Amino acid sequence: MTTTPRIAIIGGGPAGLMCARVLQGHGIAPTVYDADAAVDSRDTGGTLDLHADSGQIALEDAGLMDAFLASARVEGQAKSRRDHQGTVLAEFTPATGDRAAPEIDRGQLRTMLHEHLWPGTVRWGHELVKAAPLGKGVHRLEFANGASVEADLVIGADGTWSKVRPLLTDAVPEYLGVCFLDVRFDAVDTRHPEIAAIVGAGHMFANDCDGRAVIVQRNSNGVVRGYVSFRAELDWHVKAGVNLADRESVRSCLLREFSGWSSSMRPLLTDNDGDYVPRSFWALPAPLTWDRVPGVTLIGDSAHAMAPFGGHGANLALLDGAELAHAVSEEASLGKAVSRYEAAMFARSGELAMSSNTALERFFATTSPDAPHLPPDHAREHQDYEARAAEYRRRRAEDNAGSTRA
Ligand SMILES: Cc1cc2nc3c(=O)[nH]c(=O)nc-3n(C[C@H](O)[C@H](O)[C@H](O)COP(=O)(O)OP(=O)(O)OC[C@H]3O[C@@H](n4cnc5c(N)ncnc54)[C@H](O)[C@@H]3O)c2cc1C
């Protein structure tokens, strides 16, 4: 790229911050606009596993692998599956040296990405309310705080409810029919030893045969976070007369809903330290593509929000951000850069979104107790991440050699 384009990234989540970091590595200065008041003004949720074939490739491109590994938990890759009586059905312990998918707290990842940007890159407190095309690929962006700017390239990294997406497609997220209540257990090894024993070093997934599940995950600093989940309509709590802000009201409802679960599993439903935070899952239709529109594109969840069963969302968000940044730096025009990025992103995300949405359906399916839905072979999954990472690097080296020759 020979001229200096005005690049506006809407959203300072994993996708937007990664894109900004890699652009800056190429000497290009974008501005990131985020609705949040500050990098740490909101609890961004639990832990994320960053895969060798996607999230870690982006971190390497950003020169942030060492910073990631300084906070990452390799032991957190451990996983177990139980039934609703607490019986262990399957267990996975990562082999020594397995770094295929280490865990990091979302808050740590966001802070780490933000700390490695040039000062002043992110304009906090800037909620985009309108993006209007002005012609020739230029857009005018208007923010809730009254500010407005023009940009030659608008990168929508503003998540599931993107305000940028309508410039490209009419697609809207659909509710996946599963309610998640976010729960948190502090100082778990001393305050909740029974929960520490159930979750182990990593994750514990438990489900029954009627679409109910509990997933708990060890985070850093002795915190365990998890999701109590069940099939429900969006307004289930209104219909059930449950006040979500009243812990006791939610607890009584959960004890009724999960009445078939054993006493050893019930502390997961009732002994949480904070409030229950409701999260509902939404996904965009998949595969989702659009015709290219000059001056605008999407990365991360704004392009392909999917069920979190497969753990691809944040990983794809990071890789999208890095790949778009490389394309902007290497191609002769913004139009060529966006075409190159979108072709690769569409090819990658559609299939993963479909398989993730199917995995959620299967996990919450009604099944026979004799044929429980068992987890994937995690050892094999980790080998696959490493193999695909090697293949990705091999293809990229070939492409780079080809473009140097040309
Ligand atoms: C309960 C749950 C568990 C999950 N578990 C995993 C997992 O284990 N592994 C995994 O890989 N993924 C997981 N995901 C998915 C993952 O969280 C997302 O895929 C990832 O956060 C997407 O990153 P993003 O940057 O595209 O969007 P987001 O993280 O949603 O970031 C969007 C940013 O845009 C900002 N924003 C939004 N609207 C505006 C606006 N109008 N103007 C300005 N700024 C705006 C927001 O403040 C935010 O900072 C999970 C999701 C959920 C809900």
The ligand as an SDF file (V2000), in Angstrom:
LIG
                    3D

 53 58  0  0  0  0  0  0  0  0999 V2000
  -20.3780  -17.8850   26.8570 C   0  0  0  0  0  0  0  0  0  0  0  0
  -19.3810  -17.8720   25.7070 C   0  0  0  0  0  0  0  0  0  0  0  0
  -18.3320  -18.7630   25.7070 C   0  0  0  0  0  0  0  0  0  0  0  0
  -17.4130  -18.7440   24.6470 C   0  0  0  0  0  0  0  0  0  0  0  0
  -16.3470  -19.6020   24.6700 N   0  0  0  0  0  0  0  0  0  0  0  0
  -15.4280  -19.5460   23.6810 C   0  0  0  0  0  0  0  0  0  0  0  0
  -14.2790  -20.3820   23.7020 C   0  0  0  0  0  0  0  0  0  0  0  0
  -14.0880  -21.1970   24.6050 O   0  0  0  0  0  0  0  0  0  0  0  0
  -13.3800  -20.2740   22.6780 N   0  0  0  0  0  0  0  0  0  0  0  0
  -13.5570  -19.3760   21.6560 C   0  0  0  0  0  0  0  0  0  0  0  0
  -12.6910  -19.2960   20.7640 O   0  0  0  0  0  0  0  0  0  0  0  0
  -14.6280  -18.5850   21.6110 N   0  0  0  0  0  0  0  0  0  0  0  0
  -15.5660  -18.6400   22.5880 C   0  0  0  0  0  0  0  0  0  0  0  0
  -16.6430  -17.8140   22.5550 N   0  0  0  0  0  0  0  0  0  0  0  0
  -16.7860  -16.9030   21.4230 C   0  0  0  0  0  0  0  0  0  0  0  0
  -15.8680  -15.6950   21.5660 C   0  0  0  0  0  0  0  0  0  0  0  0
  -16.1530  -15.0360   22.7740 O   0  0  0  0  0  0  0  0  0  0  0  0
  -16.0870  -14.7660   20.3970 C   0  0  0  0  0  0  0  0  0  0  0  0
  -16.0310  -15.4850   19.2050 O   0  0  0  0  0  0  0  0  0  0  0  0
  -15.0150  -13.6640   20.3780 C   0  0  0  0  0  0  0  0  0  0  0  0
  -15.1010  -12.8700   21.5450 O   0  0  0  0  0  0  0  0  0  0  0  0
  -15.2060  -12.8030   19.1380 C   0  0  0  0  0  0  0  0  0  0  0  0
  -14.3160  -11.7180   19.1800 O   0  0  0  0  0  0  0  0  0  0  0  0
  -14.6860  -10.3700   18.4240 P   0  0  0  0  0  0  0  0  0  0  0  0
  -13.5500   -9.4530   18.6600 O   0  0  0  0  0  0  0  0  0  0  0  0
  -15.1100  -10.6770   17.0440 O   0  0  0  0  0  0  0  0  0  0  0  0
  -16.0160   -9.8420   19.1440 O   0  0  0  0  0  0  0  0  0  0  0  0
  -16.2530   -9.4210   20.6530 P   0  0  0  0  0  0  0  0  0  0  0  0
  -15.3850  -10.1700   21.5810 O   0  0  0  0  0  0  0  0  0  0  0  0
  -17.7360   -9.5190   20.8470 O   0  0  0  0  0  0  0  0  0  0  0  0
  -15.8110   -7.9060   20.7150 O   0  0  0  0  0  0  0  0  0  0  0  0
  -16.5930   -6.9100   20.1040 C   0  0  0  0  0  0  0  0  0  0  0  0
  -16.1530   -5.5580   20.6190 C   0  0  0  0  0  0  0  0  0  0  0  0
  -16.9090   -4.5640   19.9440 O   0  0  0  0  0  0  0  0  0  0  0  0
  -17.3910   -3.6180   20.8570 C   0  0  0  0  0  0  0  0  0  0  0  0
  -18.6290   -3.0730   20.2900 N   0  0  0  0  0  0  0  0  0  0  0  0
  -19.8020   -3.7270   20.1120 C   0  0  0  0  0  0  0  0  0  0  0  0
  -20.7000   -2.9120   19.5160 N   0  0  0  0  0  0  0  0  0  0  0  0
  -20.0480   -1.7420   19.2930 C   0  0  0  0  0  0  0  0  0  0  0  0
  -20.4390   -0.4960   18.7020 C   0  0  0  0  0  0  0  0  0  0  0  0
  -21.6680   -0.3090   18.1970 N   0  0  0  0  0  0  0  0  0  0  0  0
  -19.5360    0.5070   18.6450 N   0  0  0  0  0  0  0  0  0  0  0  0
  -18.2710    0.3320   19.1440 C   0  0  0  0  0  0  0  0  0  0  0  0
  -17.8640   -0.8150   19.7200 N   0  0  0  0  0  0  0  0  0  0  0  0
  -18.7410   -1.8400   19.7870 C   0  0  0  0  0  0  0  0  0  0  0  0
  -17.5590   -4.3600   22.1670 C   0  0  0  0  0  0  0  0  0  0  0  0
  -17.4820   -3.4930   23.2940 O   0  0  0  0  0  0  0  0  0  0  0  0
  -16.4100   -5.3600   22.1080 C   0  0  0  0  0  0  0  0  0  0  0  0
  -15.2460   -4.8470   22.7210 O   0  0  0  0  0  0  0  0  0  0  0  0
  -17.5830  -17.8340   23.5750 C   0  0  0  0  0  0  0  0  0  0  0  0
  -18.6710  -16.9490   23.5840 C   0  0  0  0  0  0  0  0  0  0  0  0
  -19.5520  -16.9620   24.6510 C   0  0  0  0  0  0  0  0  0  0  0  0
  -20.7260  -15.9820   24.6350 C   0  0  0  0  0  0  0  0  0  0  0  0
  1  2  1  0
  2  3  1  0
  2 52  2  0
  3  4  2  0
  4  5  1  0
  4 50  1  0
  5  6  2  0
  6  7  1  0
  6 13  1  0
  7  8  2  0
  7  9  1  0
  9 10  1  0
 10 11  2  0
 10 12  1  0
 12 13  2  0
 13 14  1  0
 14 15  1  0
 14 50  1  0
 15 16  1  0
 16 17  1  0
 16 18  1  0
 18 19  1  0
 18 20  1  0
 20 21  1  0
 20 22  1  0
 22 23  1  0
 23 24  1  0
 24 25  2  0
 24 26  1  0
 24 27  1  0
 27 28  1  0
 28 29  2  0
 28 30  1  0
 28 31  1  0
 31 32  1  0
 32 33  1  0
 33 34  1  0
 33 48  1  0
 34 35  1  0
 35 36  1  0
 35 46  1  0
 36 37  1  0
 36 45  1  0
 37 38  2  0
 38 39  1  0
 39 40  1  0
 39 45  2  0
 40 41  1  0
 40 42  2  0
 42 43  1  0
 43 44  2  0
 44 45  1  0
 46 47  1  0
 46 48  1  0
 48 49  1  0
 50 51  2  0
 51 52  1  0
 52 53  1  0
M  END
$$$$
